[in-house]
Amino acid sequence: SQQGEEDPQALSIQEGENATMNCSYKTSINNLQWYRQNSGRGLVHLILIRSNEREKHSGRLRVTLDTSKKSSSLLITASRAADTASYFCATADYGQNFVFGPGTRLSVLP
Amino acid sequence: DTGVSQNPRHKITKRGQNVTFRCDPISEHNRLYWYRQTLGQGPEFLTYFQNEAQLEKSRLLSDRFSAERPKGSFSTLEIQRTEQGDSAMYLCASSSPQGPGETQYFGPGTRLLVL
């Protein structure tokens, strides 16, 4: 079974609004990563946050990690139509296990 | 740019036929991963190589599936006696030798349709 579970499954917002997606997981992790996938394409790495970090920024992206709650959130600020994609969290443990959640489908309407 | 490449990008086959996919990782990456992704789901891990050694295989990888990485560079994934349930996107990823759990770089995938 997949460890990461994203919430919501689908999100529709207007251009310029912020989008927040959440990810929950079950076991101890080394790091947590967020990926984006445009329709029918490969995955693109967005950001990696390590288990000893609480927050990380990259451009319009902000990721938080709460290891006590085993959860992470991805915030995309000032969304654009080009942000329309599926977003996946992936957890990496201290071995080689790398597990993806089912993803959040984000639609940004112009 | 020498990112991860996969060939073919699309494959249509009839049930019972064998298919083989190829993945060329980023040249300095010693780890290579195969995933399967069905519509509306996240990628599911299939198998993992460090150099030429296949170190882990998922229970999803039935006896009909075999993967190789003979010289520690490119890898092939073969599916024998394909079934309609094998229809999916097959993704390859590679990562650098910095340690477990480092960023994986994905190829564009091979979309398989079994008729």
Interface residues (C-beta under 8 A of the other chain):
Chain A: Q2 G4 N30 N31 Q33 Y35 G40 R41 G42 L43 V44 H45 L48 F88 A90 A92 D93 Y94 G95 Q96 N97 F98 V99 F100 G101 P102 G103
Chain B: V4 Y33 Y35 G40 Q41 G42 P43 E44 F45 Y48 L55 E56 M89 L91 A93 P100 G101 E102 T103 Q104 Y105 F106 G107 P108 G109 R111
